[in-house]
Structure formats: structure tokens, C-alpha cells
Amino acid sequence: MIQVIRSAERHHIENDWLSTYWHFSFDHYYDPANVSFGPLRVFNDDVIRAGGGFPQHGHSEMEIVTYVIEGRLEHRDDLGNVGVIAPGEIQRMSAGTGVRHSEYNASKESPVHLVQLWILPAVSSLKPSWEQQRFSMADRTGKLLPIAVPAIRAKEKTNGAVRIHQDATIYTALLPAGHSATHALAAGRRAYLFLIAGELQVHDLAAPRREEILTLRAGDQARITGEPSLKLSGPAKSSTGSAAADFLLLDLP
């Protein structure tokens, strides 16, 4: 089954420094039918205006992944870590037994656009830690690039992907028109798609009568269960002027 949720259907909050779309129940927004998708507990699509940000606050027992789309995000925590996340970079913070941090737009002039997702860890009481990696446009053009992998694969060659303490993998891809990528889903696995920009064709290979093609546009998401494999394509050639599909794919238990 492929459940498509359009951009406009997401829960939207806006104040003087933040415009955010919440994919799941979060903070004061509560929907008992939309609490999580497997271990994926939070998926927030944030635009933080110049000078704005989240003051220091605490987390525990959560894998927090931040991916910057545009602009620069400054991170500080009570472990003494300070860093800036730029476009094409991913940061993984394991809150574990507890950490306090702040997140601010590093610019006084331009907004920062990011997505942040929280994944429930498979192991509790971890020592808090974080890591960050950068990936180029070429790395992800025309293919699915793993940028976060299960920590259990730490000894394997993972091309610099960050490690999360859950049996989950996060991919990024940029598919221009005429380009496709396939991804096999093992039995019992599910997938979560979020389209950052452009237009993405999702081929429903398990459709009852014949293959169906679903079109995602910027801000749309798809929650996928019971599919043995996924075929994903860039914009249809008939979609004049459509930008390449820029998206995240999560492979989840």
C-alpha cells in the first residue's frame, strides 16, 4: 500500500521566526491516528527566519537527524559540541541518557530550511553523541545514496554515512527527467518518502490490475507498506519545466 499525504494536508505552525510543517503528532498538535510510522516518531519541515532558532532544550532516548536544504544551522550542546550544518550535510545526535542543545539560524540575513526527524532507538541508555557528514550534489545525482545507516554496520564501508542506533537507513537522491532508481524492501519493512523539491514518479508495482504511477510534488510524503520493491523516477518528460526530484527515502522496520 502507498499512502500519499499532500503538502497542504500537513499540520502547519507559523510564528514570527518559524514556519514549520509537522508530519506527525508533535508538541501541542495531537492526533492519535498519526503518532508515528514504525520507529519514525517525528518528521518536521522547518524554515527558520534570519536570527531565529530554538533556545537550549533537552532530549533523551531519541536519535535526532537533521538535514539542511538551504542556509546554515548552528548547533550547540552541553557536551561542548559546536557546529554549523550546511546544505547537503546530515547530522545525527543520539540523545541517549540526556543532552541539552540549541539550534539557531547561523545567518542574520537569510532563512535556513531543514528537515529534522526523530527515530526511536533500538538501544536505551546510550551515551549521548553526535556526528556530521557532507555529501556533494554529484554523490546523489541519478541514484539513491545512503547518508544514515544502522550503527551495527559501523565496521562496513558506508561511504561516510552517519550511524543511527536503529535498523533504519536514510537515503537521499536527485533524479532528473529520464533517471530512475529502484529499492528492494525486505519482508516486514516499510518505506517513507519525502519530496523536498521537483516532481517524483512513484511506480506502484503491486497495484491490483496494472502498474500505477503516483506523482509527488514538493512537500508531499508517501508512507509505504507491503511493497516488495520501489521504482522511483524523475519528472515525466511530458511535465514541461518540472525540476529534478530531490527527496529523502527512509527504509524502516
N, C-alpha and C positions, 0 to 999 in steps of 0.2 A: 504494500500500500504506500502511496505517495500522497501525503497531505501537504498541500500548498497553502501557506499563510501569506497574504499580500502585505506589502509595506504599510498600507494605510490601516490595516487591522491591528497593528501593534499598539501597545499602550504607550502613549506619548506624554511626557512631562517637560515643561519648559519654565525656566525662571530667568533671572537677569544675567546669568553666566553659563547656563547649561541647557542644551536641548538633547533629550535622550529618549530612545525607544527601547522599551523593555519587552523581551520575548517571553519571559516567564514571570510568575508572581514574584514581586520584589518590593522590599520596604513596605510602604503603606498600600501598594496595589496587591490585592489578594484574590486569586481565582483558584479554587480548589481543583478545578479541572485542568489547570495549566501550571502545575508546580515544578515539573522537571521533565526531562526526556532521558531516561536511563540515568547515568550519573551526572548528566549535564543539568546543573541547577540554576545557573544564571547566564544570560546572554544579553548584554546591554550594548547598544549602538549609541555612542556619545559624541556630541560636538561641544567642546568646552571653549568658550569665548576667551579672547585675549585677557590675561591677568587672572582668570578664574581657576578654580580647582577644588579638590576635596581636601579639607584640613585633616590633620592626623586622626586616624581612627583605627580600630583593632579588628583583626581577623583570627580565626583559629580553625583547624581541621578542614582546610579547603585548599585546592590547587587553583590559583588565580592566574589566568593567562591574559596578557594584554597585547594587542596587535594594533600598531598605529598605521593609519591610512594616509593621513595628511597632517602636517605640522609636527610639533615636538612636545613630548610629555615628560615632565621631570618627576622622578621617583625618589623619595627619601624614607628611610625606615629607622626604627630604634635599634637596629643592629649595626648602624653606622654606614649602611649602603646608600650611595647617592649615584644616580644615573639619569640619562636622558634617552628616551625611546624615540627613534626617528622612523619615517616611513619605510616599510619593508622589514622592520625589526619586530621580534617577538620576545616578550619577557615572561618567564614562569616564576611565580613566587609560591612556594609551599609554606602556608601559614603554620601548619603543624600545631605545636603546643601553644602558639600565640605570638603575634607580631603586630606592631603598630606602624602605620606608614601614612604618608601624604602623597597626593598626586595633583600636580599643577601644570597648567599650560606654561611651557617654558618661554613663550613669546608674549610680549606686551602689545603686539600689533596684530597678530594673525590667530585664527582659531586652530584648534587641534581636533582632528576627527579620529576616533579609535573605536575598536570593539573590545569589550572585556567579558570574558566568560569564566565562570566558576565551575569546577568539576569536583565532585566528592571523591576524596582519595580512597584507595583500596587499603591503605595502611594508616592507622591512627598514631597519635603521639609522636609524629616526626619532629626532628629538629628543624626549626624554620630555616629556609634557604631560598636563594633566587639565582637565576641565570638569564642571560640575554644573548640573542644571536641576530645577525643581519643576513638577509638574502637579497640577491640582486634581481632585477627585472628579468634578466636572461635566465636565471636559475629556474624560474617558474613559468616561462612562456611556452605554451604548447604542451604542458604536461602537469601532472599532479606532483607537487613537491612536498614531502613530509617535513614539517617545521617543528612538530612536537611529537615525541614518541614515548611509549611506556618506559619507565625507569629501568624495568627489568632487562631492557635491551641495551643498557649502558655500555656493555662490552662489545657490542656490534658496531660496525661502521655506519653511522647515521648521518653523515654529511653535515654535522654541526647542529642537528635538531636539538631543541631543549628537551628535557626529560620530565615527564609528569608521572606522579605516583598513582596511576590508574591504567587499566588495559584499554587505553584510548589513543588514537593517533589523529593529529590535525594536519590537514594538507592545505596548501594554497595553490592557485593556478590562475593563469591568464590565457584564455583561449580566444584567439582572433577567429574571424569567419573562416570556415573551412578546416578548422582544427577540432579534434575530438580527443577525449581521454576516457578510458574505462577503468572501473574499480570493482573488484570482486568483493562481495560481502560474505563472510563465513556464516554458517548456520548459527542462528541466535544473535547475530549482530544487527545493528541499526546504523543509520547514517543521518547526519544533519547538514543541510546545505544553507549557506547564506550568501546571497549575491550582493557584493559591495558596489559594483558598477557594471554597466553594459547590459547584455542580454544573453541568457543561458538557455540552451535547449536540453531538457531532461527527458530521456527516452525511457518510457515505462515498458520494459521488455516483458513484464509479467501481466500485461493487460489481458483481459479475458478473451477478446476476439483477435486483436491485432496490436502491433506496437503503437502506442500513443506517444505523442510528443507534447510535453508541457513546457511552457515558456515562462522563465523567471526574469524579472527586471529588478533594477536596483532597489534594495531594501526588502525584497521578497525572501522567504525562507521555505524550505521543504523538509518535512520530517518523514523519514523513510524506514519502513519495516517490512520484513518478509520478502525482500527482493534479493535474488541471488547475485546480481551484479548491476552496476550502473554504467550507462553510457551518457556522457556529457559532451555537448558540442557548443561551440561559439555561436554567435548570431547567425540566423539563417541568411543566405545570400539575398533573399527577397526583402530582408529588413534593411532597406537603404539607410545608410548613415549610422547604424547601430554600432556602438563601441564594443570592443572585445569584452568577453565575460571575465570579470575579476571576482573571484569568490573563495570562500573557505568551505572545506568539506571535513566533517568530523566522523570518524569511524568509531562507534561506541558499542560497549557490551549491552 
